[in-house]
Amino acid sequence: MLKNLLDYLIQKLKINFLCLYKQKSEYFILVCKSNIDSINAKNFINRVNIIIEGKGGGNANFAKSISYNKDKLIILQQEWLKCL
């Protein structure tokens, strides 16, 4: 059901990617839409009030994915717009 909801949001909102992220018992949905080459991942995460306790941070090139091993947050796209 959750996957169907995410698929629906992607089609309805015409966005490129949603990342469902679980921290403890809370879920966050990260939304993105194209074309910034790099972003400071740690600053972005701070702006949307998500605390990452695992590895990662610094400048992240979005040509490659960013993976925070402990919390399984994987960012695959570009230009993060908001956290719902």
C-alpha positions as CSV (number, residue, x, y, z in Angstrom):
1,M,0.0,0.0,0.0
2,L,2.8,2.4,0.9
3,K,4.6,1.7,-2.4
4,N,1.4,2.4,-4.3
5,L,1.0,5.7,-2.5
6,L,4.6,6.7,-3.4
7,D,4.1,5.7,-7.0
8,Y,0.9,7.7,-7.1
9,L,2.6,10.8,-5.7
10,I,5.4,10.5,-8.2
11,Q,2.9,10.4,-11.1
12,K,0.6,13.0,-9.7
13,L,3.2,15.6,-8.7
14,K,5.4,14.9,-11.7
15,I,8.5,14.6,-9.6
16,N,11.6,12.5,-10.4
17,F,12.1,10.7,-7.1
18,L,10.8,10.1,-3.6
19,C,12.9,8.5,-0.9
20,L,11.1,7.0,2.0
21,Y,13.3,7.3,5.1
22,K,12.7,5.8,8.5
23,Q,14.3,7.1,11.6
24,K,13.3,5.2,14.7
25,S,9.5,5.1,14.5
26,E,9.1,8.1,12.3
27,Y,8.9,8.2,8.5
28,F,10.1,11.0,6.3
29,I,9.6,11.4,2.6
30,L,12.3,13.3,0.7
31,V,11.2,14.9,-2.6
32,C,13.5,16.0,-5.4
33,K,13.3,17.5,-8.9
34,S,16.3,17.8,-11.2
35,N,19.6,19.5,-12.0
36,I,21.9,20.7,-9.3
37,D,25.3,19.0,-9.7
38,S,26.2,18.9,-6.0
39,I,24.8,19.9,-2.6
40,N,26.1,19.8,0.9
41,A,24.2,16.8,2.1
42,K,24.8,17.5,5.8
43,N,23.4,21.0,5.5
44,F,20.4,19.8,3.6
45,I,19.7,17.2,6.2
46,N,20.0,19.8,8.9
47,R,17.6,22.1,7.1
48,V,14.9,19.5,6.9
49,N,15.5,18.5,10.5
50,I,16.6,14.9,9.9
51,I,19.4,13.8,12.1
52,I,21.7,11.2,10.6
53,E,23.6,9.1,13.1
54,G,25.5,7.1,10.6
55,K,28.4,7.8,8.2
56,G,28.3,10.5,5.5
57,G,28.1,14.2,5.0
58,G,30.2,16.7,3.2
59,N,29.8,17.6,-0.5
60,A,27.9,14.9,-2.3
61,N,28.0,14.5,-6.1
62,F,24.6,13.5,-7.2
63,A,25.9,11.6,-10.2
64,K,26.5,9.0,-7.5
65,S,24.2,8.0,-4.7
66,I,24.9,9.0,-1.1
67,S,24.5,6.2,1.3
68,Y,24.3,6.6,5.1
69,N,25.0,3.0,6.2
70,K,23.5,3.0,9.6
71,D,20.2,4.7,8.7
72,K,19.9,3.4,5.2
73,L,19.2,6.8,3.7
74,I,20.0,6.7,0.0
75,I,19.8,9.8,-2.1
76,L,19.6,9.1,-5.8
77,Q,18.6,12.3,-7.5
78,Q,19.1,16.1,-7.6
79,E,17.8,19.3,-6.2
80,W,16.0,18.5,-2.9
81,L,12.9,20.6,-2.6
82,K,11.2,19.7,0.7
83,C,10.6,17.2,3.3
84,L,7.0,16.2,3.7
